[in-house]
Amino acid sequence: MKTGLDGLSPLQIATARMTLGAVALVLIVSVLRIRLPRSLAPWGHIGVVSVFLCVLPFSLFAWAGQHVDSGLMSIYNATTPLMTFVVTLVALRNERPHRAQLSGLGVGLIGVLLVLAPWQLIGTTGAGSLGGQLACLLATGSYGVAFVYLRRFVSPLGLPAASVATVQVGIGAVALLVAVPMIDDHPVSPSPGVVASMITLGVFGTGLAYVWNTNIVAGWGATAASSVTYLTPVIGVALGAVILDETVTWNQPIGAALVIAGIVIGRRQPRPAGSSIATAEPAPR
């Protein structure tokens, strides 16, 4: 995304990655002869997922890339399980949070605040950075809504992961291809670096990634599936520093560690009544 901004606008980046991802997925389902959903109900549910798991977060992260480093964006991406947990609490009101979940939420929020670094947000640059960081948080909040919705309404349908991913990315791609040319007249500069970045982001980071993502959500659940973002800060910060020569400040890795620690704490199971040994969480099948 950061490299793509050298020749594309944020909305054009979201459009390019979803279009290329959709093309890759259509090829996959065609070669493997995987059927797409036949009734309208699955298309409607998957369309909701497309908005919250693709269109909104892709656009927000790309816009944020104009104001913050790619490494910082990757750190905020790791708040996805935290956001998923918050959405789960709101959406499933009959499930009261236990002490470990509330403690984990508190630790994670402290980590987010530390990464946000409010003491650095001074002047015009600080305002831009604040807007970019808030956009990242809105994007992960959107991911949280999508993970819970996907688990609750789409996973029970038992559809093939490639079928769900194709419809999901395809709907978003068509919507953006229709809307973006009418609302965004940013000139396109398709340099080799921009083209290569969009192909990588579209085919692998959008197309194939969402096939794997759908499988994980169905098998592990929303919160566990979102925990794959634990690896994002490690890879994102390292690549940003090595390839883009980005600077990593002291508060970023510490804040990221607190976010991950909060998620781990929140996933601890409460001790059953009358037992002094905590029940271990069953391993994913």
FILOPA-677422 format. One line per field, with one value per residue: residue in one letter; residue number from 1; x, y, z of N, C-alpha, C in turn. Coordinates in nm, 2 decimals. Layout:
<sites>
rest: A:...
nr: NUM:...
nx: X:...
ny: Y:...
nz: Z:...
cax: X:...
cay: Y:...
caz: Z:...
cx: X:...
cy: Y:...
cz: Z:...
</sites>
This chain:
<sites>
rest: M:K:T:G:L:D:G:L:S:P:L:Q:I:A:T:A:R:M:T:L:G:A:V:A:L:V:L:I:V:S:V:L:R:I:R:L:P:R:S:L:A:P:W:G:H:I:G:V:V:S:V:F:L:C:V:L:P:F:S:L:F:A:W:A:G:Q:H:V:D:S:G:L:M:S:I:Y:N:A:T:T:P:L:M:T:F:V:V:T:L:V:A:L:R:N:E:R:P:H:R:A:Q:L:S:G:L:G:V:G:L:I:G:V:L:L:V:L:A:P:W:Q:L:I:G:T:T:G:A:G:S:L:G:G:Q:L:A:C:L:L:A:T:G:S:Y:G:V:A:F:V:Y:L:R:R:F:V:S:P:L:G:L:P:A:A:S:V:A:T:V:Q:V:G:I:G:A:V:A:L:L:V:A:V:P:M:I:D:D:H:P:V:S:P:S:P:G:V:V:A:S:M:I:T:L:G:V:F:G:T:G:L:A:Y:V:W:N:T:N:I:V:A:G:W:G:A:T:A:A:S:S:V:T:Y:L:T:P:V:I:G:V:A:L:G:A:V:I:L:D:E:T:V:T:W:N:Q:P:I:G:A:A:L:V:I:A:G:I:V:I:G:R:R:Q:P:R:P:A:G:S:S:I:A:T:A:E:P:A:P:R
nr: 1:2:3:4:5:6:7:8:9:10:11:12:13:14:15:16:17:18:19:20:21:22:23:24:25:26:27:28:29:30:31:32:33:34:35:36:37:38:39:40:41:42:43:44:45:46:47:48:49:50:51:52:53:54:55:56:57:58:59:60:61:62:63:64:65:66:67:68:69:70:71:72:73:74:75:76:77:78:79:80:81:82:83:84:85:86:87:88:89:90:91:92:93:94:95:96:97:98:99:100:101:102:103:104:105:106:107:108:109:110:111:112:113:114:115:116:117:118:119:120:121:122:123:124:125:126:127:128:129:130:131:132:133:134:135:136:137:138:139:140:141:142:143:144:145:146:147:148:149:150:151:152:153:154:155:156:157:158:159:160:161:162:163:164:165:166:167:168:169:170:171:172:173:174:175:176:177:178:179:180:181:182:183:184:185:186:187:188:189:190:191:192:193:194:195:196:197:198:199:200:201:202:203:204:205:206:207:208:209:210:211:212:213:214:215:216:217:218:219:220:221:222:223:224:225:226:227:228:229:230:231:232:233:234:235:236:237:238:239:240:241:242:243:244:245:246:247:248:249:250:251:252:253:254:255:256:257:258:259:260:261:262:263:264:265:266:267:268:269:270:271:272:273:274:275:276:277:278:279:280:281:282:283:284:285
nx: 0.08:0.19:0.39:0.23:0.10:0.27:0.18:-0.09:-0.42:-0.56:-0.82:-0.80:-0.60:-0.73:-0.93:-0.77:-0.64:-0.86:-0.98:-0.78:-0.75:-1.00:-1.00:-0.80:-0.93:-1.16:-1.03:-0.94:-1.17:-1.28:-1.10:-1.09:-1.35:-1.55:-1.86:-2.05:-2.26:-2.61:-2.85:-3.01:-2.98:-2.72:-2.55:-2.62:-2.55:-2.27:-2.21:-2.23:-2.02:-1.82:-1.81:-1.73:-1.50:-1.34:-1.38:-1.42:-1.20:-0.97:-0.97:-0.94:-0.70:-0.52:-0.56:-0.46:-0.19:-0.09:-0.01:0.11:0.38:0.44:0.52:0.40:0.13:0.11:0.14:-0.09:-0.27:-0.25:-0.42:-0.66:-0.77:-0.84:-1.03:-1.22:-1.29:-1.42:-1.63:-1.76:-1.85:-2.04:-2.22:-2.30:-2.47:-2.56:-2.35:-2.16:-1.86:-1.57:-1.33:-1.07:-1.10:-1.18:-0.95:-0.76:-0.86:-0.82:-0.54:-0.47:-0.58:-0.43:-0.19:-0.26:-0.29:-0.03:0.11:-0.02:0.08:0.02:0.16:0.32:0.17:0.16:0.11:0.09:0.19:0.16:-0.12:-0.20:-0.08:-0.23:-0.48:-0.43:-0.36:-0.60:-0.76:-0.65:-0.73:-1.01:-1.03:-0.94:-1.15:-1.36:-1.28:-1.32:-1.60:-1.66:-1.55:-1.70:-1.95:-1.91:-1.86:-2.10:-2.31:-2.23:-2.04:-2.20:-2.34:-2.19:-2.05:-1.80:-1.47:-1.33:-1.54:-1.69:-1.49:-1.45:-1.70:-1.72:-1.49:-1.53:-1.78:-1.71:-1.51:-1.65:-1.83:-1.64:-1.51:-1.72:-1.79:-1.55:-1.42:-1.60:-1.58:-1.32:-1.07:-0.79:-0.47:-0.33:-0.03:0.13:0.40:0.67:0.72:0.48:0.29:0.39:0.36:0.08:-0.01:0.10:-0.02:-0.29:-0.33:-0.21:-0.23:-0.50:-0.67:-0.59:-0.54:-0.79:-0.93:-0.79:-0.85:-1.13:-1.15:-1.02:-1.18:-1.41:-1.32:-1.19:-1.32:-1.43:-1.26:-1.03:-0.94:-0.89:-0.66:-0.44:-0.32:-0.12:0.14:0.17:0.29:0.56:0.66:0.57:0.69:0.96:1.00:0.93:1.13:1.37:1.32:1.19:1.32:1.22:1.16:1.17:1.02:1.06:0.83:0.66:0.71:0.69:0.42:0.29:0.36:0.22:-0.05:-0.07:-0.02:-0.24:-0.44:-0.37:-0.41:-0.68:-0.79:-0.76:-0.90:-1.16:-1.14:-1.31:-1.59:-1.53:-1.29:-0.94:-0.77:-0.71:-0.92:-0.80:-0.79:-0.95:-0.76:-0.75:-0.92
ny: -0.12:0.12:0.17:0.17:0.41:0.59:0.61:0.59:0.68:0.65:0.53:0.42:0.23:0.05:-0.03:-0.15:-0.36:-0.52:-0.58:-0.72:-0.93:-1.04:-1.14:-1.33:-1.51:-1.59:-1.73:-1.94:-2.07:-2.14:-2.32:-2.52:-2.59:-2.50:-2.42:-2.12:-1.96:-2.02:-1.91:-1.60:-1.51:-1.59:-1.44:-1.18:-1.18:-1.22:-1.00:-0.80:-0.87:-0.82:-0.54:-0.46:-0.61:-0.57:-0.34:-0.10:-0.12:-0.15:0.08:0.27:0.20:0.24:0.52:0.61:0.54:0.76:0.93:0.80:0.57:0.25:0.05:0.13:0.12:-0.16:-0.23:-0.13:-0.29:-0.52:-0.48:-0.60:-0.85:-0.75:-0.55:-0.73:-0.87:-0.67:-0.61:-0.86:-0.86:-0.66:-0.75:-1.00:-1.00:-1.16:-1.30:-1.27:-1.08:-1.22:-1.18:-1.20:-1.13:-0.86:-0.75:-0.81:-0.65:-0.40:-0.38:-0.41:-0.17:0.02:-0.04:0.04:0.32:0.38:0.33:0.52:0.75:1.03:1.25:1.32:1.43:1.71:2.01:2.06:1.83:1.64:1.64:1.53:1.28:1.18:1.16:0.97:0.75:0.71:0.64:0.39:0.25:0.26:0.10:-0.15:-0.19:-0.22:-0.46:-0.62:-0.61:-0.75:-1.00:-1.11:-1.11:-1.27:-1.51:-1.56:-1.55:-1.64:-1.86:-2.07:-2.15:-2.33:-2.31:-2.35:-2.23:-2.09:-2.02:-1.84:-1.64:-1.56:-1.44:-1.25:-1.08:-1.02:-0.88:-0.64:-0.55:-0.50:-0.30:-0.09:-0.05:0.06:0.29:0.44:0.56:0.77:0.94:0.99:1.15:1.12:1.13:0.84:0.67:0.43:0.29:0.05:-0.04:0.03:-0.13:-0.39:-0.40:-0.38:-0.61:-0.81:-0.74:-0.77:-1.03:-1.21:-1.09:-1.03:-1.20:-1.49:-1.48:-1.44:-1.67:-1.85:-1.71:-1.74:-2.01:-2.04:-1.88:-2.03:-2.27:-2.20:-1.99:-1.65:-1.47:-1.62:-1.66:-1.40:-1.36:-1.41:-1.19:-1.13:-1.17:-0.96:-0.70:-0.77:-0.85:-0.64:-0.40:-0.47:-0.50:-0.24:-0.09:-0.20:-0.20:0.04:0.23:0.32:0.48:0.34:0.41:0.41:0.37:0.23:-0.07:-0.15:-0.07:-0.23:-0.48:-0.48:-0.47:-0.73:-0.88:-0.81:-0.93:-1.20:-1.23:-1.18:-1.40:-1.61:-1.88:-1.87:-2.00:-2.29:-2.32:-2.43:-2.55:-2.56:-2.55:-2.41:-2.44:-2.57:-2.42:-2.58:-2.71:-2.59:-2.76
nz: 0.00:0.08:-0.11:-0.34:-0.32:-0.44:-0.70:-0.71:-0.58:-0.25:-0.28:-0.53:-0.49:-0.32:-0.50:-0.71:-0.57:-0.50:-0.74:-0.88:-0.69:-0.71:-0.98:-0.96:-0.78:-0.92:-1.13:-0.97:-0.87:-1.11:-1.23:-1.04:-1.04:-0.86:-0.71:-0.70:-0.46:-0.49:-0.41:-0.31:-0.04:0.08:-0.08:0.00:0.27:0.25:0.10:0.30:0.46:0.27:0.26:0.52:0.57:0.35:0.16:0.33:0.53:0.36:0.22:0.42:0.54:0.33:0.29:0.54:0.50:0.38:0.58:0.79:0.88:0.72:0.89:1.13:1.06:1.04:1.31:1.42:1.29:1.43:1.64:1.57:1.68:1.93:1.87:1.76:1.98:2.13:1.97:1.98:2.24:2.24:2.04:2.13:2.38:2.58:2.67:2.93:3.01:3.15:3.43:3.33:3.06:3.07:3.20:3.00:2.80:2.91:2.93:2.66:2.56:2.68:2.55:2.29:2.33:2.40:2.16:2.00:2.10:2.23:2.32:2.11:1.92:1.79:1.64:1.28:1.15:1.35:1.37:1.13:1.15:1.37:1.25:1.06:1.22:1.37:1.16:1.10:1.33:1.30:1.08:1.17:1.36:1.18:1.07:1.29:1.32:1.08:1.11:1.33:1.21:0.99:1.11:1.24:1.05:0.80:0.81:0.92:0.69:0.55:0.31:0.05:0.11:-0.09:-0.26:-0.10:-0.06:-0.32:-0.40:-0.20:-0.24:-0.50:-0.51:-0.37:-0.55:-0.79:-0.70:-0.63:-0.87:-1.02:-0.87:-0.80:-1.03:-1.08:-0.86:-0.80:-0.94:-0.95:-1.10:-1.26:-1.22:-1.33:-1.24:-1.26:-0.99:-0.86:-1.00:-0.95:-0.67:-0.65:-0.78:-0.61:-0.37:-0.44:-0.56:-0.37:-0.11:-0.09:-0.26:-0.24:0.04:0.16:0.11:0.28:0.51:0.54:0.58:0.83:1.01:1.00:1.12:1.36:1.48:1.54:1.70:1.75:1.49:1.41:1.55:1.40:1.32:1.49:1.40:1.22:1.30:1.35:1.10:0.94:1.06:1.04:0.76:0.68:0.80:0.68:0.39:0.33:0.48:0.72:1.04:1.36:1.66:2.02:2.16:2.00:1.95:2.22:2.28:2.10:2.20:2.44:2.34:2.22:2.45:2.60:2.45:2.47:2.75:2.77:2.64:2.82:3.00:3.25:3.58:3.66:3.88:4.21:4.15:4.15:3.95:3.64:3.35:3.06:2.74:2.46:2.19:1.86:1.60
cax: 0.00:0.28:0.45:0.12:0.07:0.35:0.12:-0.23:-0.48:-0.61:-0.94:-0.75:-0.53:-0.84:-0.99:-0.67:-0.61:-0.98:-1.00:-0.68:-0.78:-1.12:-0.95:-0.73:-1.02:-1.24:-0.95:-0.93:-1.30:-1.31:-1.01:-1.13:-1.50:-1.62:-1.98:-2.08:-2.39:-2.71:-2.96:-2.97:-2.94:-2.58:-2.49:-2.65:-2.46:-2.13:-2.20:-2.21:-1.88:-1.73:-1.80:-1.66:-1.38:-1.26:-1.40:-1.39:-1.06:-0.87:-0.96:-0.89:-0.55:-0.45:-0.56:-0.37:-0.06:-0.04:0.02:0.19:0.46:0.38:0.54:0.30:0.01:0.11:0.12:-0.23:-0.34:-0.25:-0.53:-0.78:-0.84:-0.89:-1.15:-1.31:-1.34:-1.51:-1.76:-1.83:-1.91:-2.16:-2.31:-2.35:-2.49:-2.59:-2.22:-2.09:-1.72:-1.51:-1.23:-0.95:-1.13:-1.18:-0.81:-0.69:-0.91:-0.76:-0.40:-0.46:-0.61:-0.31:-0.09:-0.30:-0.26:0.11:0.14:-0.08:0.18:-0.05:0.25:0.39:0.08:0.17:0.12:0.02:0.23:0.09:-0.26:-0.20:-0.05:-0.34:-0.59:-0.39:-0.37:-0.74:-0.81:-0.61:-0.82:-1.14:-1.02:-0.94:-1.28:-1.44:-1.24:-1.39:-1.74:-1.67:-1.51:-1.81:-2.06:-1.88:-1.87:-2.24:-2.41:-2.18:-1.98:-2.30:-2.39:-2.11:-2.00:-1.66:-1.40:-1.30:-1.66:-1.72:-1.39:-1.47:-1.82:-1.68:-1.39:-1.59:-1.88:-1.64:-1.44:-1.75:-1.87:-1.54:-1.49:-1.83:-1.79:-1.43:-1.39:-1.69:-1.56:-1.18:-1.00:-0.65:-0.40:-0.27:0.11:0.16:0.54:0.69:0.71:0.34:0.22:0.43:0.30:-0.06:-0.03:0.13:-0.13:-0.42:-0.34:-0.17:-0.28:-0.64:-0.73:-0.56:-0.55:-0.93:-0.96:-0.74:-0.91:-1.26:-1.13:-0.98:-1.29:-1.51:-1.27:-1.14:-1.40:-1.39:-1.15:-0.91:-0.90:-0.83:-0.53:-0.32:-0.25:-0.01:0.26:0.18:0.38:0.69:0.69:0.55:0.79:1.09:1.01:0.93:1.27:1.47:1.30:1.14:1.40:1.13:1.22:1.09:1.03:1.06:0.69:0.58:0.72:0.64:0.28:0.25:0.37:0.10:-0.17:-0.06:-0.03:-0.38:-0.52:-0.34:-0.47:-0.82:-0.83:-0.75:-1.03:-1.18:-1.14:-1.44:-1.63:-1.48:-1.16:-0.82:-0.69:-0.78:-0.94:-0.72:-0.88:-0.92:-0.68:-0.83:-0.91
cay: 0.00:0.24:0.18:0.20:0.55:0.66:0.63:0.58:0.74:0.54:0.45:0.35:0.12:-0.04:-0.09:-0.23:-0.49:-0.60:-0.63:-0.83:-1.04:-1.11:-1.21:-1.46:-1.60:-1.64:-1.83:-2.06:-2.14:-2.20:-2.44:-2.62:-2.61:-2.47:-2.35:-2.01:-1.97:-2.00:-1.83:-1.46:-1.49:-1.60:-1.32:-1.06:-1.18:-1.21:-0.86:-0.72:-0.90:-0.75:-0.40:-0.44:-0.68:-0.53:-0.21:0.00:-0.12:-0.13:0.23:0.34:0.17:0.31:0.66:0.62:0.53:0.90:1.01:0.72:0.47:0.12:-0.03:0.18:0.06:-0.30:-0.24:-0.11:-0.40:-0.62:-0.46:-0.66:-0.94:-0.67:-0.50:-0.84:-0.90:-0.57:-0.63:-0.98:-0.82:-0.58:-0.83:-1.11:-0.94:-1.27:-1.36:-1.17:-1.10:-1.26:-1.09:-1.20:-1.06:-0.72:-0.72:-0.81:-0.53:-0.28:-0.38:-0.38:-0.03:0.09:-0.05:0.13:0.45:0.40:0.34:0.64:0.86:1.16:1.35:1.36:1.48:1.85:2.08:2.00:1.69:1.56:1.62:1.43:1.15:1.14:1.12:0.84:0.64:0.69:0.56:0.25:0.19:0.24:-0.01:-0.28:-0.20:-0.27:-0.60:-0.69:-0.63:-0.85:-1.14:-1.16:-1.13:-1.39:-1.63:-1.58:-1.56:-1.70:-1.99:-2.18:-2.20:-2.44:-2.29:-2.36:-2.11:-2.02:-1.96:-1.72:-1.54:-1.50:-1.35:-1.14:-0.98:-0.98:-0.78:-0.52:-0.50:-0.44:-0.17:0.01:-0.02:0.15:0.42:0.52:0.66:0.89:1.03:1.01:1.18:1.13:1.07:0.72:0.66:0.29:0.26:-0.10:-0.07:0.03:-0.24:-0.51:-0.39:-0.40:-0.75:-0.88:-0.71:-0.82:-1.18:-1.28:-1.03:-1.02:-1.31:-1.61:-1.46:-1.45:-1.81:-1.90:-1.65:-1.80:-2.14:-2.02:-1.83:-2.14:-2.37:-2.16:-1.89:-1.51:-1.41:-1.69:-1.63:-1.26:-1.35:-1.43:-1.06:-1.12:-1.17:-0.85:-0.60:-0.82:-0.85:-0.50:-0.31:-0.51:-0.46:-0.10:-0.04:-0.24:-0.16:0.18:0.31:0.39:0.49:0.28:0.48:0.32:0.34:0.14:-0.21:-0.17:-0.07:-0.35:-0.60:-0.47:-0.51:-0.87:-0.93:-0.79:-1.03:-1.33:-1.23:-1.19:-1.54:-1.71:-1.92:-1.86:-2.12:-2.34:-2.32:-2.55:-2.61:-2.47:-2.56:-2.35:-2.53:-2.53:-2.41:-2.69:-2.67:-2.59:-2.89
caz: 0.00:0.09:-0.24:-0.43:-0.31:-0.53:-0.83:-0.70:-0.47:-0.16:-0.33:-0.65:-0.44:-0.28:-0.62:-0.78:-0.50:-0.50:-0.88:-0.90:-0.60:-0.77:-1.10:-0.91:-0.72:-1.03:-1.19:-0.88:-0.87:-1.24:-1.25:-0.94:-1.06:-0.73:-0.74:-0.62:-0.40:-0.59:-0.36:-0.28:0.10:0.10:-0.15:0.08:0.39:0.21:0.06:0.42:0.49:0.18:0.30:0.65:0.57:0.24:0.11:0.43:0.59:0.26:0.18:0.54:0.56:0.22:0.32:0.65:0.45:0.34:0.70:0.89:0.82:0.70:1.01:1.23:1.02:1.08:1.45:1.45:1.23:1.53:1.73:1.51:1.78:2.04:1.82:1.74:2.12:2.17:1.89:2.03:2.37:2.20:1.96:2.21:2.51:2.68:2.72:3.02:3.01:3.28:3.47:3.24:2.94:3.10:3.22:2.88:2.72:2.96:2.89:2.52:2.53:2.72:2.44:2.18:2.37:2.39:2.02:1.95:2.15:2.22:2.35:1.99:1.83:1.81:1.51:1.16:1.13:1.45:1.34:1.02:1.21:1.45:1.16:1.00:1.32:1.40:1.04:1.12:1.43:1.24:0.99:1.25:1.41:1.07:1.06:1.40:1.28:0.97:1.17:1.40:1.12:0.91:1.19:1.28:0.94:0.68:0.84:0.93:0.56:0.50:0.17:0.03:0.14:-0.22:-0.31:-0.01:-0.08:-0.46:-0.39:-0.11:-0.30:-0.63:-0.49:-0.34:-0.67:-0.88:-0.64:-0.64:-1.01:-1.07:-0.80:-0.79:-1.15:-1.08:-0.74:-0.77:-1.07:-0.93:-1.21:-1.24:-1.26:-1.31:-1.25:-1.23:-0.85:-0.82:-1.06:-0.88:-0.54:-0.66:-0.81:-0.49:-0.27:-0.49:-0.57:-0.25:0.02:-0.10:-0.32:-0.17:0.18:0.21:0.11:0.40:0.62:0.56:0.64:0.97:1.08:1.02:1.20:1.49:1.55:1.50:1.78:1.73:1.35:1.40:1.61:1.30:1.30:1.59:1.32:1.13:1.34:1.34:0.96:0.88:1.11:0.98:0.61:0.67:0.83:0.58:0.25:0.31:0.57:0.82:1.18:1.47:1.79:2.14:2.21:1.91:1.99:2.36:2.27:2.03:2.29:2.53:2.27:2.21:2.59:2.64:2.38:2.53:2.88:2.75:2.59:2.92:3.04:3.39:3.66:3.70:4.03:4.29:4.10:4.17:3.83:3.53:3.24:2.94:2.62:2.37:2.08:1.73:1.52
cx: 0.09:0.34:0.35:0.08:0.16:0.29:-0.03:-0.29:-0.52:-0.72:-0.89:-0.67:-0.63:-0.90:-0.90:-0.66:-0.74:-1.00:-0.90:-0.70:-0.90:-1.08:-0.89:-0.83:-1.12:-1.16:-0.95:-1.06:-1.33:-1.23:-1.06:-1.28:-1.58:-1.74:-1.99:-2.22:-2.50:-2.83:-2.91:-2.93:-2.79:-2.50:-2.51:-2.56:-2.31:-2.11:-2.17:-2.06:-1.78:-1.71:-1.71:-1.52:-1.28:-1.27:-1.36:-1.24:-0.95:-0.86:-0.90:-0.74:-0.47:-0.45:-0.46:-0.22:0.00:0.02:0.11:0.27:0.39:0.40:0.44:0.16:0.00:0.09:-0.03:-0.32:-0.35:-0.36:-0.66:-0.85:-0.90:-1.03:-1.26:-1.37:-1.44:-1.64:-1.83:-1.90:-2.04:-2.26:-2.37:-2.37:-2.52:-2.47:-2.15:-1.94:-1.67:-1.39:-1.11:-0.97:-1.12:-1.03:-0.74:-0.73:-0.84:-0.61:-0.38:-0.49:-0.50:-0.20:-0.13:-0.27:-0.11:0.16:0.10:0.01:0.12:0.05:0.33:0.30:0.06:0.19:0.06:0.06:0.17:-0.05:-0.28:-0.18:-0.16:-0.45:-0.56:-0.40:-0.52:-0.81:-0.77:-0.70:-0.96:-1.14:-1.02:-1.08:-1.37:-1.41:-1.31:-1.53:-1.75:-1.64:-1.63:-1.93:-2.04:-1.90:-2.02:-2.33:-2.36:-2.12:-2.08:-2.36:-2.31:-2.06:-1.85:-1.59:-1.37:-1.42:-1.70:-1.62:-1.41:-1.59:-1.78:-1.59:-1.45:-1.69:-1.81:-1.57:-1.53:-1.80:-1.77:-1.51:-1.60:-1.82:-1.67:-1.40:-1.48:-1.65:-1.41:-1.11:-0.85:-0.58:-0.33:-0.13:0.16:0.31:0.55:0.67:0.56:0.27:0.26:0.36:0.15:-0.09:0.00:0.02:-0.26:-0.43:-0.31:-0.24:-0.43:-0.71:-0.71:-0.57:-0.69:-0.98:-0.92:-0.81:-1.05:-1.25:-1.10:-1.10:-1.39:-1.45:-1.23:-1.24:-1.35:-1.27:-1.02:-0.85:-0.83:-0.69:-0.41:-0.25:-0.14:0.13:0.28:0.28:0.53:0.74:0.68:0.66:0.93:1.11:1.01:1.06:1.37:1.45:1.27:1.22:1.32:1.19:1.12:1.12:1.01:0.92:0.62:0.59:0.67:0.48:0.22:0.25:0.26:-0.03:-0.18:-0.08:-0.18:-0.47:-0.50:-0.41:-0.62:-0.87:-0.81:-0.88:-1.05:-1.18:-1.28:-1.47:-1.59:-1.36:-1.05:-0.73:-0.77:-0.80:-0.87:-0.82:-0.84:-0.85:-0.77:-0.81:-0.85
cy: 0.13:0.27:0.22:0.35:0.64:0.69:0.62:0.65:0.62:0.46:0.37:0.22:0.01:-0.11:-0.18:-0.37:-0.58:-0.66:-0.74:-0.95:-1.12:-1.19:-1.34:-1.56:-1.66:-1.75:-1.96:-2.14:-2.20:-2.32:-2.55:-2.66:-2.60:-2.38:-2.23:-2.03:-1.94:-1.92:-1.69:-1.44:-1.49:-1.48:-1.19:-1.06:-1.16:-1.07:-0.77:-0.74:-0.83:-0.60:-0.38:-0.51:-0.64:-0.39:-0.10:0.00:-0.10:0.01:0.31:0.32:0.24:0.46:0.69:0.62:0.67:0.97:0.93:0.62:0.34:0.03:0.01:0.12:-0.09:-0.32:-0.23:-0.22:-0.52:-0.60:-0.53:-0.76:-0.86:-0.61:-0.61:-0.87:-0.80:-0.58:-0.75:-0.94:-0.75:-0.66:-0.94:-1.07:-1.05:-1.33:-1.25:-1.19:-1.14:-1.17:-1.08:-1.12:-0.91:-0.67:-0.71:-0.69:-0.41:-0.27:-0.35:-0.23:0.06:0.09:0.03:0.27:0.48:0.41:0.47:0.76:1.00:1.27:1.40:1.43:1.64:1.91:2.01:1.86:1.59:1.53:1.52:1.29:1.09:1.09:0.99:0.72:0.61:0.61:0.42:0.18:0.17:0.12:-0.14:-0.30:-0.26:-0.42:-0.68:-0.71:-0.75:-0.99:-1.20:-1.19:-1.25:-1.51:-1.66:-1.61:-1.64:-1.84:-2.10:-2.23:-2.31:-2.43:-2.31:-2.23:-2.03:-1.96:-1.84:-1.61:-1.47:-1.40:-1.23:-1.03:-0.93:-0.87:-0.64:-0.46:-0.43:-0.30:-0.06:0.05:0.07:0.29:0.51:0.61:0.78:0.99:1.06:1.02:1.19:1.06:0.94:0.71:0.52:0.25:0.11:-0.13:-0.07:-0.09:-0.37:-0.51:-0.43:-0.55:-0.84:-0.86:-0.77:-0.97:-1.25:-1.22:-1.01:-1.15:-1.44:-1.60:-1.48:-1.59:-1.88:-1.84:-1.71:-1.93:-2.13:-1.98:-1.95:-2.25:-2.33:-2.06:-1.75:-1.46:-1.48:-1.67:-1.50:-1.26:-1.38:-1.30:-1.03:-1.10:-1.04:-0.74:-0.65:-0.81:-0.71:-0.40:-0.34:-0.47:-0.31:-0.04:-0.07:-0.19:-0.01:0.28:0.39:0.38:0.42:0.35:0.38:0.28:0.24:-0.01:-0.24:-0.17:-0.19:-0.48:-0.60:-0.51:-0.66:-0.94:-0.92:-0.90:-1.17:-1.34:-1.25:-1.33:-1.64:-1.75:-1.91:-2.00:-2.17:-2.34:-2.45:-2.61:-2.51:-2.47:-2.50:-2.45:-2.48:-2.52:-2.52:-2.63:-2.68:-2.72:-2.86
cz: 0.00:-0.05:-0.35:-0.43:-0.39:-0.67:-0.83:-0.58:-0.38:-0.22:-0.45:-0.60:-0.39:-0.40:-0.69:-0.70:-0.50:-0.64:-0.91:-0.82:-0.66:-0.89:-1.06:-0.85:-0.82:-1.11:-1.11:-0.89:-1.00:-1.27:-1.16:-0.95:-0.93:-0.76:-0.65:-0.56:-0.50:-0.54:-0.32:-0.14:0.13:0.04:-0.06:0.21:0.36:0.16:0.18:0.46:0.40:0.21:0.42:0.65:0.45:0.21:0.21:0.48:0.48:0.23:0.30:0.56:0.45:0.24:0.43:0.61:0.40:0.46:0.80:0.81:0.81:0.82:1.12:1.19:1.06:1.23:1.48:1.39:1.34:1.64:1.68:1.61:1.89:2.00:1.80:1.88:2.16:2.10:1.94:2.16:2.34:2.13:2.04:2.35:2.62:2.73:2.80:3.02:3.15:3.31:3.38:3.11:2.96:3.13:3.09:2.79:2.77:2.92:2.74:2.49:2.57:2.61:2.32:2.21:2.36:2.25:1.96:1.99:2.14:2.25:2.22:1.89:1.84:1.67:1.40:1.14:1.22:1.42:1.23:1.07:1.29:1.36:1.10:1.10:1.36:1.28:1.05:1.22:1.38:1.15:1.06:1.32:1.31:1.06:1.17:1.38:1.18:1.03:1.24:1.31:1.03:0.98:1.22:1.17:0.82:0.70:0.85:0.80:0.50:0.36:0.16:0.05:0.02:-0.27:-0.23:-0.05:-0.22:-0.46:-0.31:-0.18:-0.43:-0.61:-0.46:-0.46:-0.76:-0.83:-0.65:-0.78:-1.07:-1.00:-0.81:-0.91:-1.14:-0.96:-0.72:-0.91:-1.05:-1.05:-1.17:-1.30:-1.24:-1.33:-1.22:-1.08:-0.81:-0.88:-0.98:-0.74:-0.55:-0.69:-0.68:-0.39:-0.31:-0.49:-0.44:-0.12:0.02:-0.14:-0.24:-0.01:0.24:0.19:0.24:0.52:0.65:0.62:0.79:1.06:1.11:1.11:1.34:1.56:1.51:1.57:1.75:1.59:1.34:1.46:1.52:1.28:1.40:1.51:1.24:1.18:1.32:1.19:0.90:0.93:1.05:0.84:0.60:0.70:0.73:0.44:0.24:0.40:0.67:0.96:1.27:1.60:1.90:2.18:2.12:1.94:2.13:2.36:2.20:2.12:2.39:2.47:2.26:2.35:2.63:2.57:2.44:2.67:2.86:2.70:2.70:2.97:3.20:3.46:3.69:3.85:4.10:4.24:4.12:4.05:3.71:3.42:3.12:2.82:2.52:2.24:1.95:1.66:1.38
</sites>
